[in-house]
Each structure stands twice: as structure tokens, then as C-alpha cells.
Amino acid sequence: MTAAAFSSSDFTRKLGSVMVGGKEVFPIIEGGKGVAVSSGATAGAFAAAGAVGTFSGVNADSYDKDGNVIRQEYHATTRRARHEELVKYGIEGGIQQARIAHEMSNGQGRVHMNVLWEMGGAERVLRGVLEGAKGLIHGITCGAGMPYRLSDIAAEYNVHYYPIVSSMRAFRALWKRAYSKQVELLGGVVYEDPWLAGGHNGLSNGEDPKRPEDPYPRVAELRSFMNEVGLNNVPIIMAGGVWHLKDWENWLQNPEIGPVAFQYGTRPLLTQESPIPDAWKKRLLTLKEGDVFLNRFSPTGFYSSAVNNNFIMHMRGREERQVPFATEETGLMAVPFPFGPRKRPVYLTAEDAERAEQWVSAGYDEPMKTPDDTLMFVDKKTSDEIVKDQIDCMGCLSHCRFSNWKDHDDYTTGKKADPRSFCIQKSLQDIAHGGDIENNLMFSGHNAYKFGQDPFYSNGFIPTVKQLVDRIITGL
């Protein structure tokens, strides 16, 4: 359909509605963005607009009696005790966000909670929020890992569940192992494009991060399997890379795709209800194509999509300033290099020794060992910050390569902590609550550059959620 022939009213009729959690809604779903970014206010507004709102159950904010955010500060002296504080914060915050979303929804739409399966204490937080907010949450969206037990937890509380996958194979594994036993509450399957979605991405080892694939055949393959096992009427929710729905018109009323809805993670950032700081919102309006890209600095080990700011450039520098070393002279590794407080020698190749000396001369005079038997060169301030953050770990992930934390059994991954990563909870908490947008991790979907191109946002216009939903359903 050409631009001249496009009719918004015709598109809206074709888009129609979809059944989500037993209710007919617009096929528009707010994507859950962790650490206080998808809140009860945004979720409630999406639901009130006749769509599906999603608040994040990852480090959700809670408030004091005056409505001020209670910052998540940790007072215990051990990681395990701080982890208990983290879980308590998560449950209390999730319950408060559910209540806000429920009140704002006015009984319209659906309210979902998003959790990351690989977050620390995921099952405890999920159960705690569902217990404390009974009847207020209609569905649980969950990704970042293989959440086999998600269906059982959903059944305990009689809520629908929505696994996030990036391939048919991933869903097939979940189905065969667990979900086939809890079919009635499977509300939908979220297909998240691993090349274009914001935040953490589900790229497999066999997929090239630099070679994005067309989502259509991947989703058609997912639908084919779902039909084979009797899930013909269960909607697929397309996530990642969605901006104008007119670009997805061939997906509508298409038997190869079946019932479909569309998840928006990036566009809801720029709404009046969005809790992110104004500096973050203004930065989104200035992004250019290519400013968001995949990286692998996350302590989860997953790829993630983030804005290329000073923080990411600093992480790149850490990765680039590293060389292999040996603890004993061997082969080409024959040049001694002093390491540690006692300046005991490790051995580098002649070429790497020369590079190391150049980094030291430039002020990166604190070499740190990595789990891959390399030395990473940073300045003293960075070295001290890395060590402090590792010591202050509060167990925000089920497995953390930055601090070697694990949230169960013996509470350690058994691997050396990796200084090439960072404390993700610290950075995301900071940017969400007014911290420096250049020197913190800023997650975003790859289409964020379209804020600066879309006439809807001309002259810095920031819509309400209702205005955004009304715009989206016209295809624009």
C-alpha cells in the first residue's frame, strides 16, 4: 500500500482487537523495562487506554507516605544478607506498582508484570508480589533465560503467563518440558527480535549479532509449531523493532502468523507518564541511526542493546586494553611484567609488553586479572570502583560474572569475578533516578533514532500514553 493510498481508519479496522487474558483489547502491549522504568503509572495508563500495560517486577520502586521514592540502599555486611534486602525491596515495590496500575486502569485493558528469570531471587519476588497483589495482576511476562517453572507459578495464582522467546526452538523446549501441562493459562508467546529489541537479547551462539534476520519466517515457524500442538488461538506477540504498525500490515489477518499483537518497549519511554528523567527523554529525541547497538558487557553474559554513550565507550576501552599473560615464562611469553602490590612478574609477549607499557604511560597503570588469563588495564579510580562494586554486590542476578555471585546453593559461580563487566543494578538504578545519562547504562531498542524522525514528536512533543495508543492504532 503506497503512502498516498494509506487510510488510518481502514488500518484501525483491520488491526481490530485480540483476546489477552480473557479480555478483548487493542493488540498493543507495553514492553516491560526493568529497574523502575516500566511503572504502575505507565501500565495503568496503557490498560486504561484499552491496551495491555506492563510494569516491571525488577527492582520496582516503592514509596514513602509522602509519595517519595524509597531508594534501594543496602545496610547488611554480607552478600547473602544484602540479597535478602533486595528481595524484600522487590516484593514491596512490585505490590505497590500493581496497586497503582490497578487503580489507574479503571477496570479497562489488562495489567501484566514483567520479570527476568535470571534476576536474583526471581521466583521469590514473583510469588511475593502475586501473593500481596492478588487479583490485581492479569498476566506474567517472563524472559531472560528459560523459565520452565513459570507455568507452575502462574497456575498457583491463576494468572496467565507469557514467555519471551527468540526462536521456535526455545519455545518448543519450554513446551515439551513444562508448558504443555499448563495450557489453559498460556496467554500468549512473545517473540522478541534478538537483533532489534532493547535491553537483554536472546541471541544464540549460532546467530551472528552483525547479521540480523527477518522476523517473519522465524515467527511463521513459531506459529507452525504452535498450531501443531493445538495453540492456534494463542496470540504471538511481536516485540523488538516495532514502530509504525502500517509496516506490519502483511502480518494482520495472515494465517501464517495467526492472532498477533505488538509489544512496544521503546516508544513508551517518551510519554508523560514515563518515570524516566527529563534528561533521558531529551536524549532520546537526539539519537541517530546506529547510536544503539549490541554489546556483550552485561554481567548476565547475554547480548544487550544500549545507547553508545560515555559508559559504553568506557567499557569498550576496558575490553580493548587487555593482553594474555602467563604466570611462568613459556614460549613467546617471555617478557616479565610486574603485577600486584608485590610486583611479582607475569609474562607477556614482546609485542604485548610494549602495548602494556604504552597503556601504563597513558595513565592506565592498574592491571587487573580476568577469568580468561588476560590483564585488563584501567586507571586507579576505575580499579578502586570495580573492587568496591564487587564487594558491595547485593545479588541482583541469579548468576553474575562481575561479582561471581549465585543466588542459591553455595552462593558462588565458582569462577573468578570478571572486571570487564560492571554492577548492572547500580548503574540502572542511578540512571532511572536522575543519574548521569552519559556515564550510566542506557538501554534502548534499535529504533529509538525514529523519535527524531517521526513527525508525531515534532518540536519535542511528548504524548500521554492515551495519545500514543491512539496514534499507534492508526498505523502511525
ABEGO torsion letter per residue (X at the ends): XBAAABBAAAAAAAAEBBBBGGBBBBABBBBBBBGGABBAAAAAAAAAAGBBBBBBABGBBBBBAAGBBBBBBBABABAAAAAAAAAAAAAAAAAAAAAAAAAAAGGBEBBBBBBBAABBGAAAAAAAAAAAABGABABBBBBGEBBAAAAAAAAAAGBBBBBBBABAAAAAAAAAAAAAABAAABAEBBBBBAAABBEBBABBAABBAABBBBAAAAAAAAAAAAAAAGAAABBBBBBEGBBBAAAAAAABGBAAAEBBBBBBAAAAABBAABABBAAAAAAAAABBBGABBBBAABAAGBBBBBBBBAAAAAAAAAAABBBBBBABBBEABABBBBBEAAGBBBBBBAAAAAAAAAAAAAGBABBBBBAAGBBBBBBAAAAAAAAAAAAABAGABABBAAAGBBABEAGBAGBBBBAABBBAAAAAAAAAAGBBAAABBBBBBAAAAAAAABAAABGGBBBBAAAAAAAAAAGX
